[in-house]
């Protein structure tokens, strides 16, 4: 089964089709996660779309849809790769769909991201071997690192970190999304389990699991055995 990268490489190797409505070269477009037409999915990770704003289909589609359906939208011409038939795709707004455009710049950005992830994973592998928790924490807190690298840093800390000193810095890292927030929480739980510690429910300072009184705030706490 082809990967998205292999599929895209095949499309890039062939000439782009010409829009039958405006005679302009069509662009490669990465399809969004939502379905199209019959609701069964796009059937292809990339398609060709005409993004010429002067194309008659797009230019005249606004008035046609407004008159017939009462919606503010238009059409762009679409063609599936390795097929001959052209279709019309509804778009909402002048910029509708342009976020999925595959350009030379976007391809370069993807390559740069791949290299950054590769480099980040290599550094984390060395940190794993050398037990360099400070470097891993630094990479986790660096928002310039790719999300996959930061998620890997969380995973490694949860698996090997044997000091509760990492807990507070991890708690204060603004997570990229809910998934990262959950991953940080799970990693901290693993660290506490490994270090036989927990956080006081009153002052949030770290105490022993078996403690019945917090040494920081003096409140009585239920021991965890």
ABEGO torsion letter per residue (X at the ends): XBBAAAAAAAAAABBBBBBAAAGBBBBBBBBBABBBEAGAEAGBABBBBBABAABAAAAAAAAAAAAAAGBBBBBBBBBBBGBABBBBBBBBEAABGAAABBBAAAAAAAAAAAAAAAAAAAAAAAAAAAGBAAAAAAAAABAABBAAAAAAAAAAAAAABABAAAAAAAAABBBABAAAAAAAAAAAAAAAAAAGBBBBAAAGBBBBAABABBAAAGBBBBBBX
